[in-house]
Structure formats: structure tokens, C-alpha cells
Amino acid sequence: MVFRASILTLYPEMFPGPLGTSLAGRALQRGDWTLETTFIREFGEGRHRLVDDTPAGGSPGMVLRADVLARAIDAASPEDDPRPRLLMSPRGRPLTQGFVRDLAGGEGAVIVCGRFEGVDERVIEGRGLIEVSIGDYILSGGEMAALVLLDAVVRLLPGVMGNSSSGETESFENGLLEHPHYTRPALWEGRTIPPVLTSGDHGAVERWRRAEAERLTRERRPDLWSRFSNRDD
Ligand code: SAH
């Protein structure tokens, strides 16, 4: 089973974009995942293929029309499509490594990229869109957010990253931020590598890494730290 991504966008030329290079790009070429774009404008109204209109109730900006978007969704994703239908949206559930992992274990995703002030609420309900946010800031469109989500998912797909992606110590995988890394040269601008890392004592290395991961999480992410220290495993 190959992960299938379908993107609905007004800017199909933004895909695969950066996902056409490096790990994700090679995986795409190998056929480890597929990417398909649907140009929302093709489902627009009338000769001018209109996709947006002014907000009901008045306010500046434009809103993506429910009927237009629904036609595009129905063309990209049949009713019995097993893939989740996502809408990139600052109001959505925050994208987390856990959610990324769930997606990577599934058959793919249908991803709607919003533009303007957003999309008509009725299409979110009518097509069961799950709103997903990549953080508390406003982008000009959902395309970059979709690229971020797919980058995070694709690197977890079987065969894409070899052994390093499943690393249990990677930030968030065990509820902690990752420990610091060092490599040669042993001495750089007067800075040394913590001696424990070159001691050859694997147990001591593991304990040091664990302590550093906990310290960094406590200092930088009190939110993660309180969840971690209250965990019941
Ligand atoms: N008026 C909206 C923002 C619209 S931004 C509001 O205040 O909530 C235009 C589009 O960019 C959105 O429809 C969404 O698809 C995308 N977008 C903006 N910020 C995002 C974020 N943090 N995460 C995911 N998508 C985002």
C-alpha cells in the first residue's frame, strides 16, 4: 500500500515544490508515495471560473465557496475514500508527531488548502473536513502548511529514511525534546565535547542523554514537561 496524497489548491504549481527534492523527492520518484493536485479553479462558476465571494454578514476579504470546493473534493476523493480529508486551517487541531504518525500509517490524505479569509463553514461540515493547524500564526494560504505536513509524514513512510526516522529519542517521540548532538572535531574554537560521550561507557552515555533531554524539555517546554512528568507508564 502506497501513501496517496491529494492536494486541492488554487496554486497547483506550488507542488511538489520542495517535496520534489531530497528524501521526499527520491521517495516520490521511487513510488513510495504519490502526489496528485486538483486545481480548485477548474470547478469554479461560470466563464470566469469564480471560486470565492464576499463574506455573508460583511467584512473585508473573500471566502472560498462551498459549492465550488465540494465539486473539487468530490472529484478528488470518492465518497468511500478511506483517506482522511484535511483542511489546513489556523483554527485546526495542532499538528503533532503523534498525528503525523497516524497519518503515515494510513492510506494517504486529501488535503484542502484554504486561501483568502478561509472557506465557507458548510463545506467543512458537509464533507467532514478535519481542520489541522501547523502553528499559531497566519499564513497566506494552506499550501505551505500542506507541504509541512507532508514532509513530516513522508519521512516516516517505510523505506524513506532507513533507520534514523524511527529513533525513539527524536524530539516528541518519547514526550521529550532531543538531547544535544556533537561530532568531530573534538576541539572547536576552544569548545570540547562532553567527555562522557567519548568515554565508551554506553550506559553512561544513555543516562547523560536522558538527563539532557529532560533538562531541555523542562527549561524550554513546560507544557511538554508537565505532560511528561504526569504520564502514567
Ligand atoms: N481568516 C483566517 C485565516 C485565513 S489565512 C483566520 O483568521 O483564521 C488563509 C488560509 O491559509 C487558511 O484558509 C488556511 O488554509 C491557511 N493557513 C493560514 N494559517 C495557517 C496555519 N497556521 N495552519 C494551517 N493553515 C493555515
Residues whose N, C-alpha, C, O or C-beta is under 5 A from the ligand:
A	BS01	SAH	M88 S89 P90 C113 G114 R115 F116 E117 G118 V132 S133 I134 G135 Y137 I138 L139 S140 G141 G142 A145
